[in-house]
Amino acid sequence: MAHGAQVGDEKILKLLELVEENYDALATTIELVAALKKSGTLDALLQLAEMGDEIFNSLARPEVMKMIGNLMMMGYMLSQIDQPLLMKAAEKMPVCMNTALQEAAATEKGMGIRELLKTMTSPEMAALLKALIAGVSCARGKQA
């Protein structure tokens, strides 16, 4: 039995040496696990691990894989847009959408010829048409 105890003691000493050599990494790991536990993320990860096969089977469905691929492509496309320009558009979008939806909801009759001509010659309509034409031309490979 003494030989078994000696082997156990050697393993404990080796383990203590590893702990001493990797103290900083172990301390950081413990802090990370504590933060994950405090935020509830650790429990969620444990539940995901328990559901492993079920989750994999759900994710392996063709429509889910296609969705993930599309999300990755959208992420790539967004990363290629000039960030200050995208940020400016994103900041204005909620107000602009609300304004557009309110205008659409308040419209109860068609436009007369004069109102239509006034709208067609507005800077907003010119910008819309130019943006639309540029987008379609680019999609057709006529412009970069």
C-alpha positions in Angstrom: 0.0 0.0 0.0 3.0 2.3 0.6 3.9 2.2 -3.0 0.4 3.3 -4.1 0.6 6.2 -1.6 4.0 7.2 -3.0 2.7 7.3 -6.5 -0.3 9.4 -5.4 2.1 11.8 -3.6 4.2 12.1 -6.7 1.1 12.9 -8.8 0.0 15.5 -6.3 3.5 17.1 -6.3 3.5 17.2 -10.1 0.0 18.7 -10.1 1.1 21.4 -7.6 4.2 22.2 -9.8 1.8 22.6 -12.8 -0.4 24.9 -10.8 2.6 27.0 -9.7 3.9 27.2 -13.3 0.5 28.2 -14.7 -0.8 30.3 -11.8 -1.7 33.4 -13.9 -3.5 31.3 -16.5 -5.4 29.4 -13.9 -6.4 32.5 -12.0 -7.7 34.1 -15.2 -9.6 30.9 -16.0 -11.2 30.9 -12.6 -12.2 34.5 -13.0 -13.7 33.8 -16.4 -15.7 30.9 -15.1 -16.9 33.0 -12.2 -18.0 35.8 -14.5 -19.8 33.2 -16.8 -21.5 31.8 -13.8 -22.6 35.2 -12.4 -24.0 36.2 -15.8 -25.9 33.0 -16.2 -23.9 32.2 -19.4 -22.3 29.1 -17.8 -25.7 27.6 -17.0 -26.8 28.2 -20.6 -23.6 26.6 -21.9 -24.1 23.6 -19.7 -27.7 23.2 -20.9 -26.5 23.5 -24.5 -23.9 20.8 -23.9 -26.6 18.5 -22.4 -28.7 19.0 -25.5 -25.7 18.4 -27.9 -27.1 16.0 -30.4 -30.5 17.7 -30.4 -28.9 21.0 -31.2 -26.6 19.6 -33.8 -29.6 17.9 -35.6 -31.5 21.2 -35.5 -28.6 23.2 -36.9 -27.8 20.6 -39.6 -31.2 21.1 -41.3 -30.7 22.5 -44.8 -32.8 25.6 -44.2 -30.8 26.5 -41.0 -27.5 26.0 -42.8 -28.8 28.2 -45.6 -29.8 30.9 -43.1 -26.4 30.7 -41.4 -24.7 31.1 -44.8 -27.0 34.1 -45.6 -26.2 35.7 -42.3 -22.5 35.3 -42.9 -22.9 36.9 -46.3 -24.9 39.8 -44.9 -22.2 40.3 -42.3 -19.6 40.3 -45.1 -21.6 42.8 -47.1 -22.1 45.1 -44.1 -18.3 44.9 -43.4 -17.6 46.3 -46.9 -19.8 49.4 -46.5 -18.0 52.6 -45.4 -18.6 52.5 -41.6 -19.2 56.3 -41.1 -21.7 56.2 -43.9 -23.4 53.1 -42.5 -23.5 54.6 -39.0 -25.1 57.8 -40.3 -27.8 55.8 -42.1 -28.4 53.6 -39.1 -28.8 56.5 -36.8 -31.4 58.1 -39.0 -33.3 55.0 -40.0 -35.7 54.7 -37.0 -36.9 58.3 -37.4 -37.1 58.0 -41.2 -39.1 54.7 -41.0 -41.5 56.2 -38.5 -42.0 59.3 -40.7 -42.5 57.1 -43.8 -45.0 54.8 -42.1 -47.0 57.7 -40.7 -47.1 59.4 -44.1 -48.2 56.2 -45.7 -50.9 55.6 -43.1 -52.2 59.2 -43.5 -52.5 59.0 -47.2 -56.1 58.3 -48.2 -56.3 59.5 -51.8 -54.2 59.4 -54.9 -52.0 62.2 -56.2 -53.1 64.7 -58.8 -51.0 65.5 -61.8 -49.5 68.6 -60.3 -48.6 66.9 -57.1 -47.1 64.0 -59.1 -45.1 66.4 -61.2 -43.9 68.3 -58.1 -42.8 65.0 -56.5 -41.1 63.8 -59.7 -39.0 67.0 -59.9 -38.0 66.9 -56.2 -34.4 66.4 -55.1 -35.6 63.4 -53.1 -37.0 61.7 -56.1 -33.9 62.4 -58.1 -31.8 60.9 -55.4 -34.0 57.9 -55.2 -33.9 57.3 -58.9 -30.2 57.8 -59.1 -29.5 55.4 -56.2 -31.8 52.8 -57.8 -30.2 53.1 -61.2 -26.7 52.9 -59.7 -27.7 49.8 -57.7 -29.2 48.0 -60.7 -26.3 49.0 -62.9 -23.8 47.7 -60.4 -25.8 44.5 -60.0 -25.7 43.9 -63.7 -21.9 44.4 -63.7 -21.9 47.7 -65.6 -20.3 49.7 -62.7 -18.2 48.9 -59.7 
